[in-house]
Every structure is written in C-alpha cells, then in structure tokens.
C-alpha cells in the first residue's frame, strides 16, 4: 500500500497560513499530521479506493492519490465545510 503523502499548502480556514496536509487517498486529505488531524473529503469527487480487491482498481487508486498530491502541492487550499460524510 502506498504511504500517505505529505504536501505543503497555504491552508485557508479562518485565515491563510502555511501548513502541511496528508493526502489520504484520491479524494480525501487530513488537515495536519497528527492523530487528531481533521479528515476532509473533496465534495463531488469519488476516486477509486485503496482497499480495492481488484489490482486494476488499486492501481487507479494509487494514481489518483499521487495526482491529488501533485495538484495540491504549493497551492492555496480553502476549506468550505458542507455537511458530513460517513
């Protein structure tokens, strides 16, 4: 399994501050790097799951995770909360 990818971003919640976030999978991140980090799922995106049983789906999940990390690296991230996921 691919380990979590830590990227540096400008995190904007109440204010914008440099932060490190963990890319959890292709559609989820964790704000911060501790056990208490808040999990945030990207609205309206459903990426393949890393727990997939099918090798093809697992490879697609890995690619989605790496691509999300590439997209987020060095970017300004604004968190707008909209409901709660499972």
PDB file of N, CA, C and O in Angstrom:
ATOM      1  N   UNK A   1       0.845  -1.188   0.000  1.00  0.00           N
ATOM      2  CA  UNK A   1       0.000   0.000   0.000  1.00  0.00           C
ATOM      3  C   UNK A   1       0.881   1.239   0.000  1.00  0.00           C
ATOM      4  O   UNK A   1       1.923   1.271   0.655  1.00  0.00           O
ATOM      5  N   UNK A   2       0.468   2.231  -0.718  1.00  0.00           N
ATOM      6  CA  UNK A   2       1.193   3.484  -0.817  1.00  0.00           C
ATOM      7  C   UNK A   2       1.025   4.281   0.466  1.00  0.00           C
ATOM      8  O   UNK A   2      -0.104   4.487   0.912  1.00  0.00           O
ATOM      9  N   UNK A   3       2.130   4.742   1.078  1.00  0.00           N
ATOM     10  CA  UNK A   3       2.054   5.543   2.298  1.00  0.00           C
ATOM     11  C   UNK A   3       1.399   6.884   2.033  1.00  0.00           C
ATOM     12  O   UNK A   3       1.225   7.294   0.885  1.00  0.00           O
ATOM     13  N   UNK A   4       1.046   7.549   3.096  1.00  0.00           N
ATOM     14  CA  UNK A   4       0.410   8.852   2.961  1.00  0.00           C
ATOM     15  C   UNK A   4       1.412   9.867   2.459  1.00  0.00           C
ATOM     16  O   UNK A   4       2.587   9.819   2.822  1.00  0.00           O
ATOM     17  N   UNK A   5       0.960  10.769   1.640  1.00  0.00           N
ATOM     18  CA  UNK A   5       1.814  11.777   1.029  1.00  0.00           C
ATOM     19  C   UNK A   5       1.578  13.099   1.744  1.00  0.00           C
ATOM     20  O   UNK A   5       0.442  13.568   1.824  1.00  0.00           O
ATOM     21  N   UNK A   6       2.640  13.700   2.264  1.00  0.00           N
ATOM     22  CA  UNK A   6       2.540  14.992   2.934  1.00  0.00           C
ATOM     23  C   UNK A   6       2.904  16.073   1.927  1.00  0.00           C
ATOM     24  O   UNK A   6       3.948  16.001   1.279  1.00  0.00           O
ATOM     25  N   UNK A   7       2.029  17.085   1.796  1.00  0.00           N
ATOM     26  CA  UNK A   7       2.291  18.203   0.894  1.00  0.00           C
ATOM     27  C   UNK A   7       2.191  19.504   1.671  1.00  0.00           C
ATOM     28  O   UNK A   7       1.464  19.594   2.660  1.00  0.00           O
ATOM     29  N   UNK A   8       2.917  20.499   1.222  1.00  0.00           N
ATOM     30  CA  UNK A   8       2.873  21.832   1.830  1.00  0.00           C
ATOM     31  C   UNK A   8       1.911  22.700   1.040  1.00  0.00           C
ATOM     32  O   UNK A   8       1.985  22.774  -0.187  1.00  0.00           O
ATOM     33  N   UNK A   9       1.002  23.360   1.758  1.00  0.00           N
ATOM     34  CA  UNK A   9      -0.009  24.208   1.125  1.00  0.00           C
ATOM     35  C   UNK A   9      -0.166  25.486   1.936  1.00  0.00           C
ATOM     36  O   UNK A   9       0.386  25.618   3.029  1.00  0.00           O
ATOM     37  N   UNK A  10      -0.913  26.409   1.392  1.00  0.00           N
ATOM     38  CA  UNK A  10      -1.351  27.588   2.127  1.00  0.00           C
ATOM     39  C   UNK A  10      -2.797  27.292   2.501  1.00  0.00           C
ATOM     40  O   UNK A  10      -3.695  27.425   1.670  1.00  0.00           O
ATOM     41  N   UNK A  11      -3.028  26.890   3.753  1.00  0.00           N
ATOM     42  CA  UNK A  11      -4.334  26.434   4.209  1.00  0.00           C
ATOM     43  C   UNK A  11      -5.164  27.613   4.682  1.00  0.00           C
ATOM     44  O   UNK A  11      -4.754  28.358   5.572  1.00  0.00           O
ATOM     45  N   UNK A  12      -6.332  27.776   4.081  1.00  0.00           N
ATOM     46  CA  UNK A  12      -7.205  28.894   4.410  1.00  0.00           C
ATOM     47  C   UNK A  12      -8.495  28.370   5.025  1.00  0.00           C
ATOM     48  O   UNK A  12      -9.348  27.826   4.324  1.00  0.00           O
ATOM     49  N   UNK A  13      -8.631  28.531   6.310  1.00  0.00           N
ATOM     50  CA  UNK A  13      -9.888  28.239   7.002  1.00  0.00           C
ATOM     51  C   UNK A  13     -10.372  29.587   7.528  1.00  0.00           C
ATOM     52  O   UNK A  13     -11.079  30.301   6.817  1.00  0.00           O
ATOM     53  N   UNK A  14     -10.007  29.952   8.767  1.00  0.00           N
ATOM     54  CA  UNK A  14     -10.320  31.294   9.277  1.00  0.00           C
ATOM     55  C   UNK A  14      -9.353  32.322   8.681  1.00  0.00           C
ATOM     56  O   UNK A  14      -9.747  33.448   8.378  1.00  0.00           O
ATOM     57  N   UNK A  15      -8.093  31.930   8.517  1.00  0.00           N
ATOM     58  CA  UNK A  15      -7.077  32.772   7.886  1.00  0.00           C
ATOM     59  C   UNK A  15      -6.210  31.866   7.020  1.00  0.00           C
ATOM     60  O   UNK A  15      -6.361  30.645   7.064  1.00  0.00           O
ATOM     61  N   UNK A  16      -5.323  32.432   6.248  1.00  0.00           N
ATOM     62  CA  UNK A  16      -4.453  31.630   5.385  1.00  0.00           C
ATOM     63  C   UNK A  16      -3.070  31.529   6.010  1.00  0.00           C
ATOM     64  O   UNK A  16      -2.402  32.539   6.232  1.00  0.00           O
ATOM     65  N   UNK A  17      -2.643  30.289   6.293  1.00  0.00           N
ATOM     66  CA  UNK A  17      -1.340  30.057   6.904  1.00  0.00           C
ATOM     67  C   UNK A  17      -0.676  28.857   6.245  1.00  0.00           C
ATOM     68  O   UNK A  17      -1.360  27.930   5.814  1.00  0.00           O
ATOM     69  N   UNK A  18       0.651  28.866   6.162  1.00  0.00           N
ATOM     70  CA  UNK A  18       1.351  27.692   5.636  1.00  0.00           C
ATOM     71  C   UNK A  18       1.033  26.477   6.503  1.00  0.00           C
ATOM     72  O   UNK A  18       0.965  26.583   7.728  1.00  0.00           O
ATOM     73  N   UNK A  19       0.841  25.342   5.876  1.00  0.00           N
ATOM     74  CA  UNK A  19       0.512  24.126   6.618  1.00  0.00           C
ATOM     75  C   UNK A  19       0.951  22.908   5.824  1.00  0.00           C
ATOM     76  O   UNK A  19       1.181  22.980   4.616  1.00  0.00           O
ATOM     77  N   UNK A  20       1.062  21.795   6.524  1.00  0.00           N
ATOM     78  CA  UNK A  20       1.294  20.517   5.876  1.00  0.00           C
ATOM     79  C   UNK A  20       0.021  19.701   6.032  1.00  0.00           C
ATOM     80  O   UNK A  20      -0.563  19.634   7.113  1.00  0.00           O
ATOM     81  N   UNK A  21      -0.392  19.091   4.950  1.00  0.00           N
ATOM     82  CA  UNK A  21      -1.555  18.213   4.991  1.00  0.00           C
ATOM     83  C   UNK A  21      -1.136  16.853   4.455  1.00  0.00           C
ATOM     84  O   UNK A  21      -0.152  16.739   3.724  1.00  0.00           O
ATOM     85  N   UNK A  22      -1.886  15.829   4.823  1.00  0.00           N
ATOM     86  CA  UNK A  22      -1.642  14.480   4.303  1.00  0.00           C
ATOM     87  C   UNK A  22      -2.692  14.152   3.253  1.00  0.00           C
ATOM     88  O   UNK A  22      -3.891  14.312   3.484  1.00  0.00           O
ATOM     89  N   UNK A  23      -2.235  13.699   2.116  1.00  0.00           N
ATOM     90  CA  UNK A  23      -3.154  13.204   1.100  1.00  0.00           C
ATOM     91  C   UNK A  23      -3.445  11.757   1.476  1.00  0.00           C
ATOM     92  O   UNK A  23      -2.560  10.902   1.440  1.00  0.00           O
ATOM     93  N   UNK A  24      -4.684  11.501   1.832  1.00  0.00           N
ATOM     94  CA  UNK A  24      -5.081  10.192   2.345  1.00  0.00           C
ATOM     95  C   UNK A  24      -5.356   9.229   1.196  1.00  0.00           C
ATOM     96  O   UNK A  24      -4.883   8.093   1.198  1.00  0.00           O
ATOM     97  N   UNK A  25      -6.117   9.691   0.227  1.00  0.00           N
ATOM     98  CA  UNK A  25      -6.368   8.929  -0.991  1.00  0.00           C
ATOM     99  C   UNK A  25      -6.728   9.912  -2.096  1.00  0.00           C
ATOM    100  O   UNK A  25      -6.456  11.105  -1.964  1.00  0.00           O
ATOM    101  N   UNK A  26      -7.318   9.452  -3.157  1.00  0.00           N
ATOM    102  CA  UNK A  26      -7.583  10.319  -4.298  1.00  0.00           C
ATOM    103  C   UNK A  26      -8.672  11.357  -4.108  1.00  0.00           C
ATOM    104  O   UNK A  26      -8.830  12.249  -4.942  1.00  0.00           O
ATOM    105  N   UNK A  27      -9.430  11.251  -3.014  1.00  0.00           N
ATOM    106  CA  UNK A  27     -10.485  12.238  -2.778  1.00  0.00           C
ATOM    107  C   UNK A  27     -10.552  12.706  -1.330  1.00  0.00           C
ATOM    108  O   UNK A  27     -11.527  13.348  -0.939  1.00  0.00           O
ATOM    109  N   UNK A  28      -9.541  12.401  -0.529  1.00  0.00           N
ATOM    110  CA  UNK A  28      -9.549  12.790   0.893  1.00  0.00           C
ATOM    111  C   UNK A  28      -8.175  13.272   1.342  1.00  0.00           C
ATOM    112  O   UNK A  28      -7.140  12.769   0.906  1.00  0.00           O
ATOM    113  N   UNK A  29      -8.203  14.266   2.230  1.00  0.00           N
ATOM    114  CA  UNK A  29      -6.974  14.759   2.845  1.00  0.00           C
ATOM    115  C   UNK A  29      -7.172  14.803   4.349  1.00  0.00           C
ATOM    116  O   UNK A  29      -8.299  14.724   4.837  1.00  0.00           O
ATOM    117  N   UNK A  30      -6.087  14.927   5.075  1.00  0.00           N
ATOM    118  CA  UNK A  30      -6.124  15.148   6.514  1.00  0.00           C
ATOM    119  C   UNK A  30      -5.434  16.477   6.785  1.00  0.00           C
ATOM    120  O   UNK A  30      -4.312  16.706   6.334  1.00  0.00           O
ATOM    121  N   UNK A  31      -6.109  17.350   7.524  1.00  0.00           N
ATOM    122  CA  UNK A  31      -5.540  18.652   7.866  1.00  0.00           C
ATOM    123  C   UNK A  31      -4.623  18.469   9.054  1.00  0.00           C
ATOM    124  O   UNK A  31      -5.086  18.279  10.179  1.00  0.00           O
ATOM    125  N   UNK A  32      -3.323  18.526   8.810  1.00  0.00           N
ATOM    126  CA  UNK A  32      -2.340  18.305   9.858  1.00  0.00           C
ATOM    127  C   UNK A  32      -1.728  16.924   9.742  1.00  0.00           C
ATOM    128  O   UNK A  32      -2.129  16.113   8.906  1.00  0.00           O
ATOM    129  N   UNK A  33      -0.750  16.672  10.597  1.00  0.00           N
ATOM    130  CA  UNK A  33      -0.017  15.412  10.510  1.00  0.00           C
ATOM    131  C   UNK A  33      -0.076  14.608  11.804  1.00  0.00           C
ATOM    132  O   UNK A  33       0.693  13.662  11.977  1.00  0.00           O
ATOM    133  N   UNK A  34      -0.978  14.970  12.713  1.00  0.00           N
ATOM    134  CA  UNK A  34      -1.104  14.238  13.973  1.00  0.00           C
ATOM    135  C   UNK A  34      -2.324  13.321  13.924  1.00  0.00           C
ATOM    136  O   UNK A  34      -3.105  13.362  12.973  1.00  0.00           O
ATOM    137  N   UNK A  35      -2.477  12.497  14.954  1.00  0.00           N
ATOM    138  CA  UNK A  35      -3.642  11.600  15.035  1.00  0.00           C
ATOM    139  C   UNK A  35      -4.954  12.377  15.137  1.00  0.00           C
ATOM    140  O   UNK A  35      -6.008  11.860  14.764  1.00  0.00           O
ATOM    141  N   UNK A  36      -4.900  13.609  15.637  1.00  0.00           N
ATOM    142  CA  UNK A  36      -6.101  14.428  15.797  1.00  0.00           C
ATOM    143  C   UNK A  36      -6.437  15.212  14.527  1.00  0.00           C
ATOM    144  O   UNK A  36      -7.351  16.037  14.541  1.00  0.00           O
ATOM    145  N   UNK A  37      -5.727  14.973  13.450  1.00  0.00           N
ATOM    146  CA  UNK A  37      -5.955  15.701  12.202  1.00  0.00           C
ATOM    147  C   UNK A  37      -7.389  15.492  11.710  1.00  0.00           C
ATOM    148  O   UNK A  37      -7.939  14.394  11.787  1.00  0.00           O
ATOM    149  N   UNK A  38      -7.969  16.569  11.207  1.00  0.00           N
ATOM    150  CA  UNK A  38      -9.334  16.503  10.683  1.00  0.00           C
ATOM    151  C   UNK A  38      -9.324  15.906   9.276  1.00  0.00           C
ATOM    152  O   UNK A  38      -8.522  16.300   8.429  1.00  0.00           O
ATOM    153  N   UNK A  39     -10.203  14.975   9.046  1.00  0.00           N
ATOM    154  CA  UNK A  39     -10.337  14.366   7.735  1.00  0.00           C
ATOM    155  C   UNK A  39     -11.296  15.208   6.890  1.00  0.00           C
ATOM    156  O   UNK A  39     -12.376  15.582   7.348  1.00  0.00           O
ATOM    157  N   UNK A  40     -10.891  15.499   5.651  1.00  0.00           N
ATOM    158  CA  UNK A  40     -11.705  16.298   4.740  1.00  0.00           C
ATOM    159  C   UNK A  40     -11.826  15.545   3.423  1.00  0.00           C
ATOM    160  O   UNK A  40     -10.825  15.145   2.828  1.00  0.00           O
ATOM    161  N   UNK A  41     -13.051  15.359   2.982  1.00  0.00           N
ATOM    162  CA  UNK A  41     -13.299  14.684   1.715  1.00  0.00           C
ATOM    163  C   UNK A  41     -13.689  15.724   0.679  1.00  0.00           C
ATOM    164  O   UNK A  41     -14.480  16.624   0.960  1.00  0.00           O
ATOM    165  N   UNK A  42     -13.140  15.599  -0.509  1.00  0.00           N
ATOM    166  CA  UNK A  42     -13.436  16.527  -1.593  1.00  0.00           C
ATOM    167  C   UNK A  42     -14.870  16.325  -2.054  1.00  0.00           C
ATOM    168  O   UNK A  42     -15.275  15.210  -2.383  1.00  0.00           O
ATOM    169  N   UNK A  43     -15.636  17.410  -2.077  1.00  0.00           N
ATOM    170  CA  UNK A  43     -17.038  17.356  -2.462  1.00  0.00           C
ATOM    171  C   UNK A  43     -17.184  16.987  -3.934  1.00  0.00           C
ATOM    172  O   UNK A  43     -16.486  17.531  -4.790  1.00  0.00           O
ATOM    173  N   UNK A  44     -18.082  16.073  -4.218  1.00  0.00           N
ATOM    174  CA  UNK A  44     -18.439  15.664  -5.579  1.00  0.00           C
ATOM    175  C   UNK A  44     -17.325  14.934  -6.335  1.00  0.00           C
ATOM    176  O   UNK A  44     -17.364  14.859  -7.563  1.00  0.00           O
ATOM    177  N   UNK A  45     -16.347  14.403  -5.625  1.00  0.00           N
ATOM    178  CA  UNK A  45     -15.299  13.596  -6.248  1.00  0.00           C
ATOM    179  C   UNK A  45     -15.349  12.217  -5.606  1.00  0.00           C
ATOM    180  O   UNK A  45     -15.411  12.104  -4.382  1.00  0.00           O
ATOM    181  N   UNK A  46     -15.322  11.172  -6.420  1.00  0.00           N
ATOM    182  CA  UNK A  46     -15.306   9.814  -5.904  1.00  0.00           C
ATOM    183  C   UNK A  46     -14.194   9.059  -6.613  1.00  0.00           C
ATOM    184  O   UNK A  46     -14.370   8.580  -7.733  1.00  0.00           O
ATOM    185  N   UNK A  47     -13.049   8.958  -5.952  1.00  0.00           N
ATOM    186  CA  UNK A  47     -11.889   8.278  -6.523  1.00  0.00           C
ATOM    187  C   UNK A  47     -11.912   6.805  -6.127  1.00  0.00           C
ATOM    188  O   UNK A  47     -12.544   6.446  -5.134  1.00  0.00           O
ATOM    189  N   UNK A  48     -11.237   5.952  -6.882  1.00  0.00           N
ATOM    190  CA  UNK A  48     -11.145   4.536  -6.518  1.00  0.00           C
ATOM    191  C   UNK A  48     -10.524   4.377  -5.122  1.00  0.00           C
ATOM    192  O   UNK A  48      -9.705   5.194  -4.702  1.00  0.00           O
ATOM    193  N   UNK A  49     -10.918   3.335  -4.423  1.00  0.00           N
ATOM    194  CA  UNK A  49     -10.467   3.116  -3.050  1.00  0.00           C
ATOM    195  C   UNK A  49      -9.161   2.318  -2.988  1.00  0.00           C
ATOM    196  O   UNK A  49      -8.946   1.398  -3.777  1.00  0.00           O
ATOM    197  N   UNK A  50      -8.296   2.684  -2.042  1.00  0.00           N
ATOM    198  CA  UNK A  50      -7.023   1.988  -1.860  1.00  0.00           C
ATOM    199  C   UNK A  50      -7.207   0.591  -1.268  1.00  0.00           C
ATOM    200  O   UNK A  50      -6.279  -0.217  -1.311  1.00  0.00           O
ATOM    201  N   UNK A  51      -8.378   0.290  -0.720  1.00  0.00           N
ATOM    202  CA  UNK A  51      -8.659  -1.027  -0.161  1.00  0.00           C
ATOM    203  C   UNK A  51      -9.265  -1.955  -1.211  1.00  0.00           C
ATOM    204  O   UNK A  51      -9.832  -2.993  -0.868  1.00  0.00           O
ATOM    205  N   UNK A  52      -9.150  -1.593  -2.468  1.00  0.00           N
ATOM    206  CA  UNK A  52      -9.754  -2.372  -3.551  1.00  0.00           C
ATOM    207  C   UNK A  52      -9.171  -3.779  -3.601  1.00  0.00           C
ATOM    208  O   UNK A  52      -8.001  -3.994  -3.285  1.00  0.00           O
ATOM    209  N   UNK A  53      -9.994  -4.718  -3.996  1.00  0.00           N
ATOM    210  CA  UNK A  53      -9.546  -6.114  -4.150  1.00  0.00           C
ATOM    211  C   UNK A  53      -9.013  -6.363  -5.556  1.00  0.00           C
ATOM    212  O   UNK A  53      -8.184  -7.247  -5.771  1.00  0.00           O
ATOM    213  N   UNK A  54      -9.490  -5.590  -6.489  1.00  0.00           N
ATOM    214  CA  UNK A  54      -9.076  -5.725  -7.883  1.00  0.00           C
ATOM    215  C   UNK A  54      -7.766  -4.955  -8.095  1.00  0.00           C
ATOM    216  O   UNK A  54      -7.664  -3.790  -7.709  1.00  0.00           O
ATOM    217  N   UNK A  55      -6.774  -5.596  -8.701  1.00  0.00           N
ATOM    218  CA  UNK A  55      -5.472  -4.943  -8.912  1.00  0.00           C
ATOM    219  C   UNK A  55      -5.577  -3.702  -9.787  1.00  0.00           C
ATOM    220  O   UNK A  55      -4.883  -2.711  -9.558  1.00  0.00           O
ATOM    221  N   UNK A  56      -6.440  -3.762 -10.782  1.00  0.00           N
ATOM    222  CA  UNK A  56      -6.608  -2.607 -11.677  1.00  0.00           C
ATOM    223  C   UNK A  56      -7.163  -1.411 -10.903  1.00  0.00           C
ATOM    224  O   UNK A  56      -6.666  -0.294 -11.049  1.00  0.00           O
ATOM    225  N   UNK A  57      -8.187  -1.640 -10.085  1.00  0.00           N
ATOM    226  CA  UNK A  57      -8.762  -0.554  -9.295  1.00  0.00           C
ATOM    227  C   UNK A  57      -7.755  -0.016  -8.290  1.00  0.00           C
ATOM    228  O   UNK A  57      -7.697   1.192  -8.061  1.00  0.00           O
ATOM    229  N   UNK A  58      -6.960  -0.897  -7.686  1.00  0.00           N
ATOM    230  CA  UNK A  58      -5.929  -0.474  -6.742  1.00  0.00           C
ATOM    231  C   UNK A  58      -4.906   0.431  -7.434  1.00  0.00           C
ATOM    232  O   UNK A  58      -4.489   1.439  -6.864  1.00  0.00           O
ATOM    233  N   UNK A  59      -4.506   0.085  -8.637  1.00  0.00           N
ATOM    234  CA  UNK A  59      -3.552   0.920  -9.378  1.00  0.00           C
ATOM    235  C   UNK A  59      -4.164   2.275  -9.711  1.00  0.00           C
ATOM    236  O   UNK A  59      -3.485   3.298  -9.624  1.00  0.00           O
ATOM    237  N   UNK A  60      -5.436   2.292 -10.090  1.00  0.00           N
ATOM    238  CA  UNK A  60      -6.117   3.563 -10.354  1.00  0.00           C
ATOM    239  C   UNK A  60      -6.198   4.405  -9.083  1.00  0.00           C
ATOM    240  O   UNK A  60      -6.045   5.625  -9.142  1.00  0.00           O
ATOM    241  N   UNK A  61      -6.437   3.772  -7.938  1.00  0.00           N
ATOM    242  CA  UNK A  61      -6.493   4.483  -6.652  1.00  0.00           C
ATOM    243  C   UNK A  61      -5.136   5.102  -6.324  1.00  0.00           C
ATOM    244  O   UNK A  61      -5.064   6.241  -5.864  1.00  0.00           O
ATOM    245  N   UNK A  62      -4.080   4.361  -6.556  1.00  0.00           N
ATOM    246  CA  UNK A  62      -2.726   4.892  -6.308  1.00  0.00           C
ATOM    247  C   UNK A  62      -2.438   6.086  -7.217  1.00  0.00           C
ATOM    248  O   UNK A  62      -1.887   7.092  -6.770  1.00  0.00           O
ATOM    249  N   UNK A  63      -2.806   5.975  -8.470  1.00  0.00           N
ATOM    250  CA  UNK A  63      -2.592   7.076  -9.408  1.00  0.00           C
ATOM    251  C   UNK A  63      -3.391   8.314  -8.996  1.00  0.00           C
ATOM    252  O   UNK A  63      -2.892   9.436  -9.088  1.00  0.00           O
ATOM    253  N   UNK A  64      -4.631   8.110  -8.542  1.00  0.00           N
ATOM    254  CA  UNK A  64      -5.472   9.229  -8.112  1.00  0.00           C
ATOM    255  C   UNK A  64      -4.862   9.925  -6.902  1.00  0.00           C
ATOM    256  O   UNK A  64      -4.884  11.153  -6.817  1.00  0.00           O
ATOM    257  N   UNK A  65      -4.321   9.156  -5.970  1.00  0.00           N
ATOM    258  CA  UNK A  65      -3.699   9.725  -4.768  1.00  0.00           C
ATOM    259  C   UNK A  65      -2.471  10.562  -5.131  1.00  0.00           C
ATOM    260  O   UNK A  65      -2.316  11.685  -4.650  1.00  0.00           O
ATOM    261  N   UNK A  66      -1.621  10.022  -5.961  1.00  0.00           N
ATOM    262  CA  UNK A  66      -0.416  10.741  -6.386  1.00  0.00           C
ATOM    263  C   UNK A  66      -0.792  12.004  -7.151  1.00  0.00           C
ATOM    264  O   UNK A  66      -0.181  13.057  -6.964  1.00  0.00           O
ATOM    265  N   UNK A  67      -1.794  11.895  -8.006  1.00  0.00           N
ATOM    266  CA  UNK A  67      -2.215  13.069  -8.791  1.00  0.00           C
ATOM    267  C   UNK A  67      -2.797  14.158  -7.902  1.00  0.00           C
ATOM    268  O   UNK A  67      -2.524  15.339  -8.118  1.00  0.00           O
ATOM    269  N   UNK A  68      -3.602  13.778  -6.895  1.00  0.00           N
ATOM    270  CA  UNK A  68      -4.145  14.779  -5.973  1.00  0.00           C
ATOM    271  C   UNK A  68      -3.002  15.480  -5.239  1.00  0.00           C
ATOM    272  O   UNK A  68      -3.042  16.698  -5.064  1.00  0.00           O
ATOM    273  N   UNK A  69      -1.991  14.736  -4.810  1.00  0.00           N
ATOM    274  CA  UNK A  69      -0.834  15.345  -4.136  1.00  0.00           C
ATOM    275  C   UNK A  69      -0.125  16.324  -5.063  1.00  0.00           C
ATOM    276  O   UNK A  69       0.279  17.403  -4.630  1.00  0.00           O
ATOM    277  N   UNK A  70       0.029  15.962  -6.325  1.00  0.00           N
ATOM    278  CA  UNK A  70       0.667  16.861  -7.291  1.00  0.00           C
ATOM    279  C   UNK A  70      -0.137  18.140  -7.479  1.00  0.00           C
ATOM    280  O   UNK A  70       0.429  19.231  -7.552  1.00  0.00           O
ATOM    281  N   UNK A  71      -1.445  18.005  -7.556  1.00  0.00           N
ATOM    282  CA  UNK A  71      -2.313  19.168  -7.755  1.00  0.00           C
ATOM    283  C   UNK A  71      -2.266  20.107  -6.550  1.00  0.00           C
ATOM    284  O   UNK A  71      -2.229  21.326  -6.717  1.00  0.00           O
ATOM    285  N   UNK A  72      -2.267  19.550  -5.341  1.00  0.00           N
ATOM    286  CA  UNK A  72      -2.337  20.366  -4.127  1.00  0.00           C
ATOM    287  C   UNK A  72      -1.008  21.004  -3.724  1.00  0.00           C
ATOM    288  O   UNK A  72      -1.005  22.069  -3.106  1.00  0.00           O
ATOM    289  N   UNK A  73       0.120  20.374  -4.060  1.00  0.00           N
ATOM    290  CA  UNK A  73       1.434  20.835  -3.613  1.00  0.00           C
ATOM    291  C   UNK A  73       1.646  22.311  -3.918  1.00  0.00           C
ATOM    292  O   UNK A  73       1.598  22.730  -5.074  1.00  0.00           O
ATOM    293  N   UNK A  74       1.883  23.099  -2.863  1.00  0.00           N
ATOM    294  CA  UNK A  74       2.195  24.512  -3.005  1.00  0.00           C
ATOM    295  C   UNK A  74       1.002  25.414  -3.296  1.00  0.00           C
ATOM    296  O   UNK A  74       1.175  26.616  -3.498  1.00  0.00           O
ATOM    297  N   UNK A  75      -0.193  24.858  -3.320  1.00  0.00           N
ATOM    298  CA  UNK A  75      -1.382  25.634  -3.672  1.00  0.00           C
ATOM    299  C   UNK A  75      -2.062  26.245  -2.447  1.00  0.00           C
ATOM    300  O   UNK A  75      -1.784  25.868  -1.309  1.00  0.00           O
ATOM    301  N   UNK A  76      -2.940  27.173  -2.703  1.00  0.00           N
ATOM    302  CA  UNK A  76      -3.790  27.768  -1.674  1.00  0.00           C
ATOM    303  C   UNK A  76      -5.029  26.891  -1.577  1.00  0.00           C
ATOM    304  O   UNK A  76      -5.731  26.684  -2.566  1.00  0.00           O
ATOM    305  N   UNK A  77      -5.294  26.376  -0.372  1.00  0.00           N
ATOM    306  CA  UNK A  77      -6.422  25.486  -0.145  1.00  0.00           C
ATOM    307  C   UNK A  77      -7.413  26.183   0.775  1.00  0.00           C
ATOM    308  O   UNK A  77      -7.058  26.593   1.880  1.00  0.00           O
ATOM    309  N   UNK A  78      -8.643  26.317   0.324  1.00  0.00           N
ATOM    310  CA  UNK A  78      -9.684  26.908   1.159  1.00  0.00           C
ATOM    311  C   UNK A  78     -10.663  25.796   1.529  1.00  0.00           C
ATOM    312  O   UNK A  78     -11.169  25.090   0.657  1.00  0.00           O
ATOM    313  N   UNK A  79     -10.926  25.644   2.826  1.00  0.00           N
ATOM    314  CA  UNK A  79     -11.821  24.609   3.299  1.00  0.00           C
ATOM    315  C   UNK A  79     -13.201  25.214   3.550  1.00  0.00           C
ATOM    316  O   UNK A  79     -13.367  26.091   4.398  1.00  0.00           O
ATOM    317  N   UNK A  80     -14.168  24.735   2.809  1.00  0.00           N
ATOM    318  CA  UNK A  80     -15.563  25.141   2.997  1.00  0.00           C
ATOM    319  C   UNK A  80     -16.317  23.893   3.427  1.00  0.00           C
ATOM    320  O   UNK A  80     -16.456  22.949   2.650  1.00  0.00           O
ATOM    321  N   UNK A  81     -16.798  23.886   4.648  1.00  0.00           N
ATOM    322  CA  UNK A  81     -17.470  22.690   5.164  1.00  0.00           C
ATOM    323  C   UNK A  81     -18.914  22.641   4.666  1.00  0.00           C
ATOM    324  O   UNK A  81     -19.642  23.633   4.699  1.00  0.00           O
ATOM    325  N   UNK A  82     -19.299  21.456   4.205  1.00  0.00           N
ATOM    326  CA  UNK A  82     -20.652  21.252   3.689  1.00  0.00           C
ATOM    327  C   UNK A  82     -21.116  19.866   4.113  1.00  0.00           C
ATOM    328  O   UNK A  82     -20.893  18.887   3.402  1.00  0.00           O
ATOM    329  N   UNK A  83     -21.750  19.788   5.255  1.00  0.00           N
ATOM    330  CA  UNK A  83     -22.260  18.505   5.743  1.00  0.00           C
ATOM    331  C   UNK A  83     -21.156  17.605   6.251  1.00  0.00           C
ATOM    332  O   UNK A  83     -20.014  18.027   6.434  1.00  0.00           O
ATOM    333  N   UNK A  84     -21.524  16.352   6.477  1.00  0.00           N
ATOM    334  CA  UNK A  84     -20.581  15.361   6.987  1.00  0.00           C
ATOM    335  C   UNK A  84     -20.690  14.091   6.164  1.00  0.00           C
ATOM    336  O   UNK A  84     -21.784  13.684   5.771  1.00  0.00           O
ATOM    337  N   UNK A  85     -19.558  13.473   5.908  1.00  0.00           N
ATOM    338  CA  UNK A  85     -19.518  12.207   5.189  1.00  0.00           C
ATOM    339  C   UNK A  85     -19.615  11.077   6.205  1.00  0.00           C
ATOM    340  O   UNK A  85     -19.508  11.318   7.408  1.00  0.00           O
ATOM    341  N   UNK A  86     -19.816   9.847   5.737  1.00  0.00           N
ATOM    342  CA  UNK A  86     -19.877   8.721   6.646  1.00  0.00           C
ATOM    343  C   UNK A  86     -18.689   8.766   7.516  1.00  0.00           C
ATOM    344  O   UNK A  86     -18.522   7.902   8.377  1.00  0.00           O
TER     345      UNK A  86
END
